[in-house]
Amino acid sequence: MAGRGLYGQVQGDANRTATACMGERIADNQVVEGDAIARLKAMLSQKRFDAASEFMERLRTEGYADHRIRAIYGMASAGVRF
């Protein structure tokens, strides 16, 4: 019975769909970065692109990684008409 769990599952047989994993990641990001997303979304919807650019640069200087900033921008720009 080596490698078996309490209910007969084999090690590593957890089955989660990609959609479930992505939904969980989006929810986690919303909790952590929700304030930044809301502020950037407001700037973009008001067409204050200079302020949005400065805000993203400030996030970079505060230590946010480039992929995090791109994720924040992607979530903030969703649904905004340019």
NORGIDA-V701235 format. One line per field, one symbol per residue. psi: psi as a letter, one per 40 degrees, with the letter a starting at -180 (. if undefined). burial: 1 if it has 9 or more other C-alpha atoms within 8 Angstrom, else 0. A space follows every 50 residues. Layout:
BEGIN
psi = ???
burial = ???
END
This chain:
BEGIN
psi = eheiadfeiiheehhhidddddddddddddddeddddddddddddefgdd dddddddddddeehidddddddddddehehh.
burial = 00010000000000000000100000001100110011011011100100 01001100110001000010011001100100
END
